[in-house]
Amino acid sequence: MPLIITCGHHSISKLNVMVKFNLKPLIVGVICSLLFSSCENKVNAQALSAQIADHAVQIQSISPDATDFSDLTPLKKVIGDSRIVLLGEQSHGGGSTYSAKVRLIKFLHQEMGFEVMAFESGMYDCAEISRNMLAGNPMEDEVLGSMFYMYATSTEVKPLFGYMDEQIKGPKPLLFCGMDSQHTGEKSQKNLVANLETFLTQNESEIQNHNNWEVFVRKVGDIIKMDRSASKKDKAKFYEVIDLLKSELNKFKSNDTAVLSNPAFWGQIVLSLESQAKRYWGDIPDMDRDRQMASNMSWLLNNPYKDKKIIIWAHNFHIARGLDPALPMGHFLKNEFKDEMYAIGFTGYDGEFINFVNDKKTSIVKSSKSSIEQSFKNLGWPYAMLDFGGLEESSLLKQEQKCRLFNFGENSVVMPNIFDGLFYIETTTPTVRE
């Protein structure tokens, strides 16, 4: 017997009539459609898991103490001759990710000849840290207050500091630098302007005697402390000094190989201060931070470390590309260095991380059933490294898929357009800070 739906007195004809529909074929059709869709999703999920298994390496441990690198040995072929390896992170508060990165760094240094460790921290602060490390000061002490605090105070990163102190005394040191265009550390607060003045005096410059120098010094102090206030008058004077510095530093020449005595290094610092000020004062978009970070990293790669292999530690966002209209650091570096660069994003299925904005634990919502993370989970691998190189054009991995990009939020993207590889950690644990 057919189902009857009564439309009552609000029918289209405005008459009190009975409208009868035979819904049986409709219901059967809907059910069949849902079942087909469910089967199709299941098939696609299984196919995605199979393709991940074909292109991924199962990792046995993320502990920095795991010195048997046999599980990481396949990465030699994956990374190949790349001179630059970028290691991302979903958030700045994942302790398990930090541990995995420390182990990867040891592998890259010991087994693949990488010689420089670059951090997402102020370029000037890190230059001072590096100089003091070479003089024998412990890195763990030097980074406090000057490197980005989530790195400097996380217990999972500390084994790297000890490792770098040990290696710097040996025949194959792991050198240190930073590329961030944003300066907020104690070394910048205390020494940046004073050392710039000394450098200018040594090169017989008169800029430090300019009428607007006092305003420049005051506003540099403000922006390093992340004080975004500025009057139009102060901004105009600040920018006038910036322009004078850019012009004059470009003319300086130096035979001194020390970074802090290099006029081009100070040129990058001045450009970074300009970018930081303009961003804080709303004169340019905030994304300029990444453009200037890329400029700083490019200078480091092409000058003091031009013959060296470099590891870059930064957030997933900063190492990404293919995020139009956003242009992260990774976009600029990939355009310049092309196949010399291999960017590894990090992801996970569940767990917790520390939200560095409020310093609170945040639970990770489990991935959707059709996501890349769920496909990893289906394989039963706690840790894995997926390489996007050599994929067939028909590969599901080259199609838009649900996955996590930043801060464990889910997006639909074509992952090979964003990263060269993806490191999977099933359960993220929050960093423990001291």
C-alpha positions as CSV (number, residue, x, y, z in Angstrom):
1,M,0.0,0.0,0.0
2,P,1.5,3.4,-0.9
3,L,2.5,5.9,1.7
4,I,0.3,8.9,2.0
5,I,1.5,12.4,2.8
6,T,-1.2,15.0,3.6
7,C,-0.3,18.5,2.6
8,G,-3.5,19.9,4.2
9,H,-4.8,23.4,3.6
10,H,-1.3,24.7,2.7
11,S,-1.2,22.9,-0.7
12,I,0.0,24.7,-3.8
13,S,-3.6,25.1,-5.0
14,K,-4.7,26.5,-1.7
15,L,-7.4,23.8,-1.6
16,N,-8.0,21.2,1.1
17,V,-6.9,18.2,-0.9
18,M,-5.0,14.9,-0.3
19,V,-1.8,14.4,-2.3
20,K,-0.6,10.8,-2.7
21,F,3.0,9.8,-3.5
22,N,4.3,6.3,-4.0
23,L,7.6,6.7,-2.1
24,K,8.8,3.1,-2.2
25,P,10.9,3.5,-5.4
26,L,12.3,6.7,-4.0
27,I,13.3,5.2,-0.7
28,V,14.9,2.2,-2.4
29,G,16.8,4.5,-4.6
30,V,18.1,6.6,-1.7
31,I,19.1,3.5,0.2
32,C,20.9,2.1,-2.8
33,S,22.6,5.4,-3.4
34,L,23.8,5.6,0.2
35,L,25.0,2.0,0.2
36,F,26.9,2.6,-3.1
37,S,28.4,5.7,-1.7
38,S,29.4,3.9,1.5
39,C,31.0,1.1,-0.5
40,E,32.8,3.5,-2.8
41,N,34.2,5.4,0.2
42,K,35.3,2.2,1.8
43,V,37.0,1.1,-1.5
44,N,38.7,4.5,-1.9
45,A,39.9,4.4,1.8
46,Q,41.3,0.9,1.2
47,A,42.9,2.0,-2.0
48,L,44.4,5.0,-0.3
49,S,45.8,2.9,2.5
50,A,47.3,0.6,-0.1
51,Q,49.0,3.4,-2.0
52,I,50.3,4.9,1.2
53,A,51.8,1.5,2.1
54,D,53.5,1.4,-1.3
55,H,55.1,4.8,-1.0
56,A,55.7,5.0,2.8
57,V,58.5,3.8,5.1
58,Q,57.5,2.4,8.5
59,I,59.4,4.1,11.2
60,Q,60.2,2.0,14.3
61,S,60.9,4.8,16.9
62,I,60.8,8.6,17.4
63,S,63.0,8.5,20.4
64,P,66.2,10.6,20.1
65,D,68.0,7.8,22.0
66,A,67.2,5.3,19.2
67,T,70.6,5.4,17.5
68,D,70.1,2.4,15.3
69,F,69.1,4.2,12.1
70,S,68.3,1.1,10.0
71,D,64.6,2.1,9.9
72,L,65.5,5.5,8.6
73,T,68.0,4.3,6.0
74,P,65.4,4.2,3.2
75,L,65.1,8.0,3.6
76,K,68.6,8.3,2.0
77,K,67.0,7.4,-1.3
78,V,63.9,9.5,-0.6
79,I,65.8,12.7,0.2
80,G,68.5,11.9,-2.3
81,D,70.9,14.8,-3.2
82,S,68.6,17.4,-1.7
83,R,70.8,20.1,0.0
84,I,68.0,21.5,2.1
85,V,65.6,19.5,4.2
86,L,62.7,21.3,6.0
87,L,61.1,19.7,9.0
88,G,57.6,21.0,9.9
89,E,55.2,20.6,12.8
90,Q,51.5,20.9,13.1
91,S,51.7,23.0,16.2
92,H,54.5,24.5,18.4
93,G,53.4,22.2,21.2
94,G,53.7,18.6,20.1
95,G,56.4,16.9,22.2
96,S,56.3,13.7,20.2
97,T,56.9,15.7,17.0
98,Y,59.9,17.4,18.6
99,S,61.4,14.1,19.6
100,A,60.9,12.7,16.1
101,K,62.6,15.8,14.6
102,V,65.6,15.5,17.0
103,R,66.1,11.8,15.9
104,L,65.8,12.8,12.2
105,I,68.3,15.6,12.7
106,K,70.8,13.1,14.2
107,F,70.3,10.8,11.3
108,L,70.6,13.6,8.7
109,H,73.8,14.8,10.4
110,Q,75.5,11.5,11.0
111,E,74.3,9.5,7.9
112,M,73.7,12.1,5.2
113,G,76.3,14.8,5.9
114,F,74.0,17.7,6.9
115,E,76.0,20.4,8.6
116,V,73.8,23.3,9.6
117,M,70.7,23.5,11.8
118,A,68.4,26.6,11.1
119,F,65.5,27.4,13.4
120,E,62.4,29.4,13.2
121,S,63.8,32.0,15.6
122,G,65.2,35.6,15.3
123,M,68.1,35.8,12.8
124,Y,70.1,38.2,15.0
125,D,69.4,36.3,18.3
126,C,70.6,33.0,16.7
127,A,73.7,34.6,15.2
128,E,74.7,35.6,18.8
129,I,73.8,32.2,20.1
130,S,76.0,30.6,17.4
131,R,79.0,32.8,18.2
132,N,78.7,32.1,21.9
133,M,78.4,28.3,21.3
134,L,81.6,28.4,19.2
135,A,83.2,30.1,22.2
136,G,82.2,27.2,24.4
137,N,79.0,28.4,26.0
138,P,76.3,25.7,26.5
139,M,73.5,26.0,23.9
140,E,70.9,25.1,26.5
141,D,71.9,28.3,28.4
142,E,72.3,30.5,25.4
143,V,68.8,29.8,23.9
144,L,66.8,30.7,27.0
145,G,65.1,34.0,26.4
146,S,66.5,34.4,22.9
147,M,65.3,31.4,20.9
148,F,61.5,31.0,20.5
149,Y,60.4,30.0,23.9
150,M,58.5,26.9,23.0
151,Y,61.7,25.4,21.5
152,A,64.0,26.8,24.2
153,T,62.0,25.4,27.2
154,S,60.6,22.1,25.8
155,T,62.2,19.1,27.4
156,E,61.9,17.1,24.1
157,V,64.2,19.7,22.3
158,K,66.9,19.7,24.9
159,P,68.6,16.5,23.7
160,L,69.3,18.4,20.5
161,F,71.0,21.2,22.4
162,G,73.3,18.7,24.2
163,Y,74.0,16.9,20.9
164,M,74.9,20.1,19.1
165,D,77.2,21.1,22.0
166,E,79.0,17.7,21.7
167,Q,79.3,17.9,17.9
168,I,80.5,21.5,17.7
169,K,83.8,20.3,19.4
170,G,84.3,17.5,16.9
171,P,85.5,17.2,13.3
172,K,82.0,17.5,11.9
173,P,80.2,20.2,13.9
174,L,76.4,20.8,13.4
175,L,76.4,24.6,13.1
176,F,73.5,26.8,14.1
177,C,71.5,29.7,12.7
178,G,68.1,31.3,12.6
179,M,66.1,32.8,9.8
180,D,63.1,34.5,11.4
181,S,62.5,38.1,10.3
182,Q,60.7,38.7,13.6
183,H,63.0,39.6,16.5
184,T,61.7,39.4,20.0
185,G,64.6,37.7,22.0
186,E,66.7,39.1,24.9
187,K,69.8,39.2,22.8
188,S,68.0,41.4,20.3
189,Q,66.6,43.6,23.0
190,K,70.0,44.1,24.7
191,N,72.5,44.0,21.9
192,L,71.1,44.4,18.4
193,V,71.2,48.2,18.2
194,A,74.4,48.6,20.1
195,N,76.2,46.1,17.9
196,L,74.8,47.8,14.8
197,E,76.1,51.1,16.0
198,T,79.5,49.6,16.6
199,F,79.5,48.1,13.1
200,L,78.6,51.4,11.6
201,T,81.3,53.2,13.5
202,Q,83.9,50.7,12.5
203,N,82.9,51.3,8.9
204,E,83.1,55.1,9.3
205,S,79.4,55.6,8.9
206,E,77.6,58.8,10.1
207,I,74.1,57.4,10.2
208,Q,74.2,56.9,13.9
209,N,74.6,60.7,14.2
210,H,71.5,61.4,12.2
211,N,68.8,63.6,13.7
212,N,66.3,60.7,13.6
213,W,68.6,58.0,15.0
214,E,67.2,58.4,18.5
215,V,63.7,57.8,17.2
216,F,65.0,54.8,15.2
217,V,66.6,53.3,18.3
218,R,63.4,53.8,20.4
219,K,61.1,52.3,17.8
220,V,63.4,49.3,17.3
221,G,63.2,48.7,21.1
222,D,59.4,48.9,20.9
223,I,59.0,46.5,18.0
224,I,61.4,43.9,19.6
225,K,59.1,44.1,22.6
226,M,56.2,43.6,20.3
227,D,54.8,47.1,21.1
228,R,52.8,47.9,17.9
229,S,52.1,51.6,18.7
230,A,53.6,54.3,16.6
231,S,52.8,57.9,15.6
232,K,52.9,59.0,12.0
233,K,55.8,61.3,12.9
234,D,57.8,58.5,14.5
235,K,57.1,56.1,11.6
236,A,58.3,58.6,9.0
237,K,61.6,59.2,10.9
238,F,62.1,55.4,11.5
239,Y,61.6,54.7,7.8
240,E,64.0,57.5,6.8
241,V,66.7,55.9,8.9
242,I,65.9,52.4,7.5
243,D,66.3,53.8,3.9
244,L,69.7,55.3,4.8
245,L,70.9,52.1,6.4
246,K,69.8,50.0,3.4
247,S,71.6,52.3,1.0
248,E,74.8,52.5,3.0
249,L,75.1,48.9,4.0
250,N,74.8,47.9,0.4
251,K,78.0,49.9,-0.3
252,F,80.1,48.4,2.5
253,K,82.6,45.7,1.8
254,S,84.3,43.4,4.3
255,N,86.8,40.6,4.2
256,D,85.6,39.4,7.6
257,T,84.0,36.0,7.4
258,A,82.3,36.3,10.8
259,V,78.5,36.7,10.3
260,L,78.1,39.5,12.8
261,S,80.8,41.5,11.0
262,N,79.3,41.0,7.6
263,P,77.6,44.1,6.1
264,A,75.2,41.8,4.1
265,F,74.1,40.2,7.3
266,W,73.3,43.6,8.8
267,G,71.5,44.4,5.6
268,Q,69.2,41.4,6.2
269,I,68.7,42.4,9.8
270,V,67.6,45.9,8.7
271,L,65.3,44.5,6.1
272,S,63.8,42.2,8.8
273,L,63.3,45.2,11.2
274,E,61.6,47.1,8.4
275,S,59.3,44.1,7.7
276,Q,58.5,43.6,11.4
277,A,57.7,47.3,11.9
278,K,55.6,47.6,8.8
279,R,53.6,44.5,9.7
280,Y,53.1,45.7,13.3
281,W,52.0,49.1,12.1
282,G,49.6,47.8,9.5
283,D,51.5,49.2,6.6
284,I,51.9,45.8,4.8
285,P,50.2,42.4,5.2
286,D,51.3,40.1,8.0
287,M,52.4,37.5,5.4
288,D,55.4,39.6,4.7
289,R,57.1,37.8,7.6
290,D,57.4,34.7,5.5
291,R,58.7,36.5,2.5
292,Q,61.4,38.1,4.6
293,M,62.1,34.8,6.3
294,A,62.7,33.3,2.9
295,S,65.0,36.2,2.0
296,N,67.0,35.6,5.2
297,M,67.3,31.9,4.6
298,S,68.3,32.5,1.0
299,W,71.1,34.7,2.1
300,L,72.3,32.2,4.6
301,L,72.2,29.4,2.0
302,N,74.0,31.5,-0.6
303,N,76.6,33.1,1.6
304,P,78.0,31.8,4.9
305,Y,76.6,28.3,4.3
306,K,76.8,28.2,0.5
307,D,78.7,24.9,0.4
308,K,76.8,23.2,3.2
309,K,73.7,21.0,3.6
310,I,71.1,22.6,5.8
311,I,68.2,21.4,8.0
312,I,65.4,23.9,8.6
313,W,63.1,23.5,11.7
314,A,59.8,25.4,11.4
315,H,56.0,25.2,11.5
316,N,54.2,23.3,8.7
317,F,52.8,26.5,7.5
318,H,56.2,28.2,7.0
319,I,57.6,25.2,5.0
320,A,54.6,24.8,2.8
321,R,54.0,25.8,-0.8
322,G,51.0,25.7,-3.1
323,L,48.7,27.6,-0.7
324,D,47.7,30.4,-3.0
325,P,47.0,33.1,-2.3
326,A,49.1,32.7,0.8
327,L,52.9,32.6,0.0
328,P,54.8,30.9,2.9
329,M,58.6,30.8,3.2
330,G,58.5,27.3,1.5
331,H,56.9,28.9,-1.6
332,F,59.9,31.2,-2.2
333,L,62.6,28.7,-1.3
334,K,61.1,26.1,-3.6
335,N,61.0,28.6,-6.5
336,E,64.7,29.4,-5.9
337,F,66.2,26.0,-4.9
338,K,63.8,23.7,-6.7
339,D,65.0,20.0,-6.4
340,E,67.7,21.0,-4.0
341,M,64.9,21.3,-1.4
342,Y,62.8,18.5,0.3
343,A,60.0,19.6,2.7
344,I,58.6,17.2,5.2
345,G,55.2,18.1,6.8
346,F,54.2,16.4,10.0
347,T,50.8,15.0,10.9
348,G,49.0,12.7,13.3
349,Y,45.8,10.9,14.1
350,D,44.9,11.7,17.7
351,G,46.4,12.8,21.0
352,E,47.0,16.2,22.6
353,F,49.3,19.2,22.1
354,I,50.0,22.4,23.9
355,N,48.4,25.5,22.5
356,F,51.3,28.0,22.8
357,V,49.0,31.0,22.8
358,N,47.4,30.0,26.2
359,D,49.8,27.2,27.3
360,K,46.9,24.8,27.7
361,K,46.5,21.2,26.5
362,T,44.3,20.8,23.5
363,S,42.8,17.5,22.5
364,I,43.0,16.4,18.8
365,V,39.7,15.4,17.2
366,K,40.1,12.0,15.5
367,S,40.5,12.2,11.7
368,S,37.6,11.6,9.4
369,K,37.2,8.2,7.8
370,S,38.3,9.3,4.4
371,S,41.4,11.2,5.5
372,I,45.1,10.5,4.9
373,E,45.5,10.1,8.6
374,Q,42.8,7.5,8.9
375,S,44.4,5.6,6.0
376,F,47.7,5.6,8.0
377,K,45.8,4.4,11.0
378,N,44.3,1.5,9.0
379,L,47.8,0.3,8.3
380,G,48.5,-0.1,12.0
381,W,51.8,1.8,11.8
382,P,52.5,4.1,14.8
383,Y,55.1,6.1,12.8
384,A,55.7,6.4,9.1
385,M,57.3,8.6,6.5
386,L,55.4,9.0,3.2
387,D,57.2,10.2,0.1
388,F,55.2,12.0,-2.6
389,G,58.0,11.6,-5.2
390,G,57.5,9.3,-8.2
391,L,53.7,9.1,-7.9
392,E,51.8,8.1,-11.0
393,E,49.5,10.8,-12.3
394,S,46.5,8.6,-11.5
395,S,47.5,8.1,-7.9
396,L,44.9,8.9,-5.3
397,L,47.6,10.8,-3.4
398,K,47.8,13.3,-6.3
399,Q,44.1,13.9,-5.9
400,E,42.4,16.2,-3.4
401,Q,42.2,14.4,-0.1
402,K,41.2,15.3,3.5
403,C,44.2,15.7,5.7
404,R,45.6,17.9,8.5
405,L,47.8,20.8,7.5
406,F,48.1,23.2,10.5
407,N,47.3,22.9,14.2
408,F,45.6,19.5,13.5
409,G,42.7,21.1,11.6
410,E,41.4,19.1,8.6
411,N,41.5,20.5,5.1
412,S,40.9,19.1,1.6
413,V,44.1,19.7,-0.5
414,V,46.5,18.0,-2.9
415,M,49.3,17.2,-0.5
416,P,52.1,16.7,-3.0
417,N,51.5,20.3,-4.1
418,I,52.3,21.4,-0.5
419,F,55.0,19.0,0.9
420,D,57.5,16.6,-0.6
421,G,56.9,14.1,2.1
422,L,54.7,13.6,5.2
423,F,55.8,12.2,8.6
424,Y,53.0,10.5,10.5
425,I,52.8,10.1,14.3
426,E,49.7,8.2,15.3
427,T,49.3,9.7,18.8
428,T,50.7,13.2,19.5
429,T,51.8,13.9,23.0
430,P,52.0,17.4,24.4
431,T,55.4,19.0,25.0
432,V,56.6,19.2,28.6
433,R,58.1,22.6,29.3
434,E,60.5,23.6,32.0
